[in-house]
Amino acid sequence: MMKYNFEYNLKYRENFDNENTSDTIYRKDIIHVFNMQADFKNDDELFFKKLSDNVNEIYKELKNHQQIDKILNKIEESLRMPFKMEKDVIFLYLFRYDLFHLFHKCLQDFNIYSEITAINNNILLKSIR
């Protein structure tokens, strides 16, 4: 099963103060959903490797799901890259600042229903530009 904290409530889209910018809170949210508090030391390379490995584990678990495939295809179309990107790389885009709060809800849906609810799926698809 995925190493992901489905119960965690993301805070980076809420109000924030001068000390805690939205970007700082986003990073803290990422650390918490992947339960990586202990890994957050001064070794950025190791941290990002573990983060990438955790995201890849989620991808492996969900890659054959029809809804995920549709989402990844939409991202691929929106990127307009001069070269083909592999789906596991495209999957990382779902953890970007602008999409993460929406995809977190989709992952929560997967955890409960084994699929994304129609409303969360539609909101995510409409947000991919």
MODELLER restraints for C-alpha pairs under 7 A, 6 or more apart:
rsr = mdl.restraints
at = mdl.atoms
rsr.add(forms.Gaussian(group=physical.xy_distance, feature=features.Distance(at['CA:2:A'], at['CA:57:A']), mean=6.61, stdev=0.5))
rsr.add(forms.Gaussian(group=physical.xy_distance, feature=features.Distance(at['CA:2:A'], at['CA:58:A']), mean=5.89, stdev=0.5))
rsr.add(forms.Gaussian(group=physical.xy_distance, feature=features.Distance(at['CA:3:A'], at['CA:34:A']), mean=6.16, stdev=0.5))
rsr.add(forms.Gaussian(group=physical.xy_distance, feature=features.Distance(at['CA:3:A'], at['CA:54:A']), mean=6.87, stdev=0.5))
rsr.add(forms.Gaussian(group=physical.xy_distance, feature=features.Distance(at['CA:4:A'], at['CA:33:A']), mean=5.43, stdev=0.5))
rsr.add(forms.Gaussian(group=physical.xy_distance, feature=features.Distance(at['CA:4:A'], at['CA:34:A']), mean=4.87, stdev=0.5))
rsr.add(forms.Gaussian(group=physical.xy_distance, feature=features.Distance(at['CA:4:A'], at['CA:35:A']), mean=6.90, stdev=0.5))
rsr.add(forms.Gaussian(group=physical.xy_distance, feature=features.Distance(at['CA:5:A'], at['CA:33:A']), mean=4.51, stdev=0.5))
rsr.add(forms.Gaussian(group=physical.xy_distance, feature=features.Distance(at['CA:5:A'], at['CA:34:A']), mean=6.16, stdev=0.5))
rsr.add(forms.Gaussian(group=physical.xy_distance, feature=features.Distance(at['CA:5:A'], at['CA:35:A']), mean=6.77, stdev=0.5))
rsr.add(forms.Gaussian(group=physical.xy_distance, feature=features.Distance(at['CA:6:A'], at['CA:33:A']), mean=6.96, stdev=0.5))
rsr.add(forms.Gaussian(group=physical.xy_distance, feature=features.Distance(at['CA:6:A'], at['CA:108:A']), mean=5.41, stdev=0.5))
rsr.add(forms.Gaussian(group=physical.xy_distance, feature=features.Distance(at['CA:8:A'], at['CA:33:A']), mean=6.23, stdev=0.5))
rsr.add(forms.Gaussian(group=physical.xy_distance, feature=features.Distance(at['CA:10:A'], at['CA:29:A']), mean=5.85, stdev=0.5))
rsr.add(forms.Gaussian(group=physical.xy_distance, feature=features.Distance(at['CA:10:A'], at['CA:101:A']), mean=6.88, stdev=0.5))
rsr.add(forms.Gaussian(group=physical.xy_distance, feature=features.Distance(at['CA:11:A'], at['CA:25:A']), mean=6.58, stdev=0.5))
rsr.add(forms.Gaussian(group=physical.xy_distance, feature=features.Distance(at['CA:11:A'], at['CA:29:A']), mean=6.85, stdev=0.5))
rsr.add(forms.Gaussian(group=physical.xy_distance, feature=features.Distance(at['CA:12:A'], at['CA:22:A']), mean=5.10, stdev=0.5))
rsr.add(forms.Gaussian(group=physical.xy_distance, feature=features.Distance(at['CA:12:A'], at['CA:25:A']), mean=4.87, stdev=0.5))
rsr.add(forms.Gaussian(group=physical.xy_distance, feature=features.Distance(at['CA:12:A'], at['CA:26:A']), mean=4.81, stdev=0.5))
rsr.add(forms.Gaussian(group=physical.xy_distance, feature=features.Distance(at['CA:13:A'], at['CA:22:A']), mean=6.81, stdev=0.5))
rsr.add(forms.Gaussian(group=physical.xy_distance, feature=features.Distance(at['CA:16:A'], at['CA:22:A']), mean=6.35, stdev=0.5))
rsr.add(forms.Gaussian(group=physical.xy_distance, feature=features.Distance(at['CA:31:A'], at['CA:37:A']), mean=5.92, stdev=0.5))
rsr.add(forms.Gaussian(group=physical.xy_distance, feature=features.Distance(at['CA:39:A'], at['CA:47:A']), mean=6.26, stdev=0.5))
rsr.add(forms.Gaussian(group=physical.xy_distance, feature=features.Distance(at['CA:40:A'], at['CA:47:A']), mean=6.35, stdev=0.5))
rsr.add(forms.Gaussian(group=physical.xy_distance, feature=features.Distance(at['CA:56:A'], at['CA:88:A']), mean=6.83, stdev=0.5))
rsr.add(forms.Gaussian(group=physical.xy_distance, feature=features.Distance(at['CA:59:A'], at['CA:88:A']), mean=6.45, stdev=0.5))
rsr.add(forms.Gaussian(group=physical.xy_distance, feature=features.Distance(at['CA:59:A'], at['CA:91:A']), mean=6.82, stdev=0.5))
rsr.add(forms.Gaussian(group=physical.xy_distance, feature=features.Distance(at['CA:62:A'], at['CA:68:A']), mean=6.79, stdev=0.5))
rsr.add(forms.Gaussian(group=physical.xy_distance, feature=features.Distance(at['CA:63:A'], at['CA:69:A']), mean=6.78, stdev=0.5))
rsr.add(forms.Gaussian(group=physical.xy_distance, feature=features.Distance(at['CA:71:A'], at['CA:125:A']), mean=6.40, stdev=0.5))
rsr.add(forms.Gaussian(group=physical.xy_distance, feature=features.Distance(at['CA:72:A'], at['CA:87:A']), mean=6.72, stdev=0.5))
rsr.add(forms.Gaussian(group=physical.xy_distance, feature=features.Distance(at['CA:72:A'], at['CA:90:A']), mean=6.40, stdev=0.5))
rsr.add(forms.Gaussian(group=physical.xy_distance, feature=features.Distance(at['CA:72:A'], at['CA:91:A']), mean=6.49, stdev=0.5))
rsr.add(forms.Gaussian(group=physical.xy_distance, feature=features.Distance(at['CA:75:A'], at['CA:128:A']), mean=6.29, stdev=0.5))
rsr.add(forms.Gaussian(group=physical.xy_distance, feature=features.Distance(at['CA:76:A'], at['CA:90:A']), mean=6.86, stdev=0.5))
rsr.add(forms.Gaussian(group=physical.xy_distance, feature=features.Distance(at['CA:78:A'], at['CA:129:A']), mean=5.48, stdev=0.5))
rsr.add(forms.Gaussian(group=physical.xy_distance, feature=features.Distance(at['CA:94:A'], at['CA:100:A']), mean=5.71, stdev=0.5))
rsr.add(forms.Gaussian(group=physical.xy_distance, feature=features.Distance(at['CA:94:A'], at['CA:103:A']), mean=6.21, stdev=0.5))
rsr.add(forms.Gaussian(group=physical.xy_distance, feature=features.Distance(at['CA:102:A'], at['CA:124:A']), mean=5.86, stdev=0.5))
rsr.add(forms.Gaussian(group=physical.xy_distance, feature=features.Distance(at['CA:103:A'], at['CA:124:A']), mean=6.84, stdev=0.5))
rsr.add(forms.Gaussian(group=physical.xy_distance, feature=features.Distance(at['CA:105:A'], at['CA:120:A']), mean=6.83, stdev=0.5))
rsr.add(forms.Gaussian(group=physical.xy_distance, feature=features.Distance(at['CA:106:A'], at['CA:116:A']), mean=5.28, stdev=0.5))
rsr.add(forms.Gaussian(group=physical.xy_distance, feature=features.Distance(at['CA:106:A'], at['CA:120:A']), mean=6.11, stdev=0.5))
rsr.add(forms.Gaussian(group=physical.xy_distance, feature=features.Distance(at['CA:106:A'], at['CA:121:A']), mean=6.91, stdev=0.5))
rsr.add(forms.Gaussian(group=physical.xy_distance, feature=features.Distance(at['CA:109:A'], at['CA:115:A']), mean=6.09, stdev=0.5))
rsr.add(forms.Gaussian(group=physical.xy_distance, feature=features.Distance(at['CA:109:A'], at['CA:116:A']), mean=5.08, stdev=0.5))
rsr.add(forms.Gaussian(group=physical.xy_distance, feature=features.Distance(at['CA:109:A'], at['CA:117:A']), mean=6.31, stdev=0.5))
rsr.add(forms.Gaussian(group=physical.xy_distance, feature=features.Distance(at['CA:110:A'], at['CA:116:A']), mean=5.65, stdev=0.5))
